[in-house]
Amino acid sequence: MDFVEIPLNSFRYRFRRLTWREELQLPFTKTEDQRLTFLAHALADVSGFKIESKADAAKILAQLPPAIFWRIWILYRGGLPDDRFFSTEGLFKAPDQKAYIKRIVEEEQATEEQVDQATQQLESQFGVAEVREAQAVGSQLFAHAKKAGQLVKAQEG
């Protein structure tokens, strides 16, 4: 665990490094100095005497003059090791949403044109009434197969 040790007069104040989660969960109040709350949570011991509670640490730090308290704050923040930053590589880049939607619409239109051409060819070959009758029979077969559970859902992709 990282500690910052600050010698002051005949005392040695040892502060531990707070994790980012601890920093985010600190209970700051409007009336209290936020530096006091922060340092009270970080204070581990004074000259080897372990600090038992955050209230005790706040009492000890509140007794210091403001100028010394400010210097302790600066030394604590400056004495911490450098922050670590992480980066990621090889992230998935999603396609542009507008271009993707445009491609889907174009594919649907191409499919509809092919279906329309096939329907027109069948209508010219067999007549409109027979094509409509064949479509109705196909719909009935599909409905019966669906009720019987004989249809398997196709996997896309």
Backbone torsions as a table, in degrees:
resi	resn	phi	psi	omega
1	MET	NA	139.6	-179.3
2	ASP	-82.1	131.5	176.4
3	PHE	-123.8	145.9	171.7
4	VAL	-113.4	120.3	-177.6
5	GLU	-105.7	127.2	-178.1
6	ILE	-121.2	110.5	177.0
7	PRO	-80.7	130.7	-178.8
8	LEU	-141.9	115.7	-174.2
9	ASN	54.5	-120.7	-179.4
10	SER	-101.9	11.7	-178.7
11	PHE	-111.8	153.1	173.6
12	ARG	-122.3	113.7	178.4
13	TYR	-92.7	124.4	177.0
14	ARG	-112.2	122.6	179.1
15	PHE	-113.7	138.7	177.0
16	ARG	-93.9	158.9	177.5
17	ARG	-80.6	127.1	177.6
18	LEU	-84.6	142.3	175.6
19	THR	-75.9	165.6	-178.7
20	TRP	-64.3	-32.0	178.1
21	ARG	-67.7	-41.7	177.8
22	GLU	-63.0	-40.8	178.9
23	GLU	-62.2	-39.7	-179.4
24	LEU	-71.6	-25.5	-176.7
25	GLN	-95.8	6.3	179.5
26	LEU	-65.4	134.3	-178.5
27	PRO	-87.1	86.7	178.5
28	PHE	-79.9	137.1	175.6
29	THR	-111.3	161.2	-177.6
30	LYS	-73.3	-28.1	-175.1
31	THR	-86.5	-24.3	-174.0
32	GLU	-96.8	148.8	176.1
33	ASP	-66.6	128.0	-177.2
34	GLN	-67.3	-30.9	176.8
35	ARG	-63.7	-38.1	178.8
36	LEU	-63.4	-44.5	178.3
37	THR	-62.0	-44.2	-178.4
38	PHE	-62.6	-50.5	-178.2
39	LEU	-69.2	-31.2	177.8
40	ALA	-64.4	-37.0	177.4
41	HIS	-73.4	-26.9	-177.2
42	ALA	-88.7	-21.0	-175.9
43	LEU	-66.5	122.8	-177.8
44	ALA	-99.6	-47.2	178.6
45	ASP	-158.5	161.9	176.0
46	VAL	-124.2	113.9	179.9
47	SER	51.4	40.6	177.0
48	GLY	89.5	-11.6	177.1
49	PHE	-86.8	117.8	-177.1
50	LYS	-69.7	137.7	177.4
51	ILE	-88.7	121.6	-173.4
52	GLU	-80.9	-37.2	-175.9
53	SER	-137.9	164.1	178.9
54	LYS	-69.2	-30.8	178.4
55	ALA	-66.6	-41.2	176.8
56	ASP	-62.4	-43.2	179.3
57	ALA	-62.9	-40.1	179.5
58	ALA	-65.4	-38.5	178.0
59	LYS	-64.0	-42.0	180.0
60	ILE	-64.3	-46.6	-177.1
61	LEU	-71.9	-29.5	-179.9
62	ALA	-69.2	-21.4	-179.3
63	GLN	-78.9	-13.5	-178.8
64	LEU	-76.6	146.2	175.0
65	PRO	-63.3	150.5	-176.4
66	PRO	-57.0	-38.2	-179.4
67	ALA	-65.5	-42.3	179.2
68	ILE	-69.6	-41.0	177.7
69	PHE	-59.2	-41.4	179.5
70	TRP	-64.1	-40.7	178.8
71	ARG	-66.7	-37.8	176.1
72	ILE	-61.6	-42.3	179.1
73	TRP	-60.7	-45.8	-179.3
74	ILE	-65.5	-43.5	179.2
75	LEU	-65.2	-37.6	178.5
76	TYR	-64.4	-50.7	-177.8
77	ARG	-65.4	-36.6	179.1
78	GLY	-76.5	-24.0	-178.1
79	GLY	-84.9	-9.5	179.3
80	LEU	-72.1	148.2	175.9
81	PRO	-64.2	158.2	-179.6
82	ASP	-59.4	146.4	176.9
83	ASP	-66.4	147.8	178.3
84	ARG	-101.3	133.7	178.3
85	PHE	-116.9	139.8	-178.2
86	PHE	-115.2	146.8	176.3
87	SER	-129.0	160.4	179.5
88	THR	-118.1	154.1	179.7
89	GLU	-128.5	154.0	174.4
90	GLY	68.5	35.3	178.9
91	LEU	-72.2	149.1	176.9
92	PHE	-71.6	129.0	175.9
93	LYS	-103.6	115.8	179.9
94	ALA	-71.2	146.5	177.9
95	PRO	-67.0	158.8	178.0
96	ASP	-59.3	128.8	-173.0
97	GLN	-63.7	-40.9	-179.7
98	LYS	-64.3	-43.1	179.5
99	ALA	-66.2	-37.9	179.9
100	TYR	-65.2	-45.6	178.8
101	ILE	-63.3	-40.0	179.5
102	LYS	-62.3	-41.7	179.5
103	ARG	-64.8	-40.7	178.7
104	ILE	-63.5	-43.9	179.3
105	VAL	-62.5	-42.3	178.9
106	GLU	-62.9	-41.5	178.6
107	GLU	-65.0	-39.8	178.0
108	GLU	-64.6	-41.5	179.3
109	GLN	-65.0	-40.2	178.4
110	ALA	-63.7	-41.1	178.4
111	THR	-64.8	-43.9	178.7
112	GLU	-62.2	-38.7	178.2
113	GLU	-64.4	-40.6	178.7
114	GLN	-64.2	-42.1	179.2
115	VAL	-65.2	-42.1	178.9
116	ASP	-63.1	-41.9	178.3
117	GLN	-63.5	-42.7	179.7
118	ALA	-64.6	-40.6	178.8
119	THR	-64.4	-43.1	179.0
120	GLN	-63.5	-39.6	179.1
121	GLN	-64.7	-43.1	178.5
122	LEU	-65.8	-39.7	179.3
123	GLU	-65.2	-37.5	178.8
124	SER	-71.3	-31.6	-178.2
125	GLN	-79.1	-47.0	-172.1
126	PHE	-110.8	-18.8	-177.3
127	GLY	105.7	155.0	-174.6
128	VAL	-66.9	-41.9	-175.9
129	ALA	-63.7	-43.6	-178.9
130	GLU	-67.4	-37.7	178.9
131	VAL	-64.8	-42.6	178.3
132	ARG	-64.3	-40.0	178.5
133	GLU	-64.3	-40.5	179.2
134	ALA	-67.2	-37.7	177.6
135	GLN	-65.5	-38.9	178.9
136	ALA	-65.4	-42.7	178.5
137	VAL	-63.1	-42.1	178.7
138	GLY	-62.5	-40.7	178.4
139	SER	-63.8	-40.3	178.9
140	GLN	-65.1	-42.9	178.7
141	LEU	-61.5	-41.9	179.2
142	PHE	-63.3	-43.9	-179.6
143	ALA	-63.7	-42.6	179.3
144	HIS	-66.1	-40.1	179.6
145	ALA	-66.5	-36.3	179.4
146	LYS	-66.7	-42.5	178.1
147	LYS	-63.3	-37.2	-177.5
148	ALA	-78.9	-9.0	179.3
149	GLY	77.1	24.5	-178.1
150	GLN	-91.0	-4.1	179.8
151	LEU	-91.0	135.7	178.2
152	VAL	-108.8	130.9	-178.8
153	LYS	-68.7	128.6	179.8
154	ALA	-74.3	141.8	177.5
155	GLN	-89.1	127.0	-179.9
156	GLU	-89.9	156.8	174.6
157	GLY	112.9	NA	NA
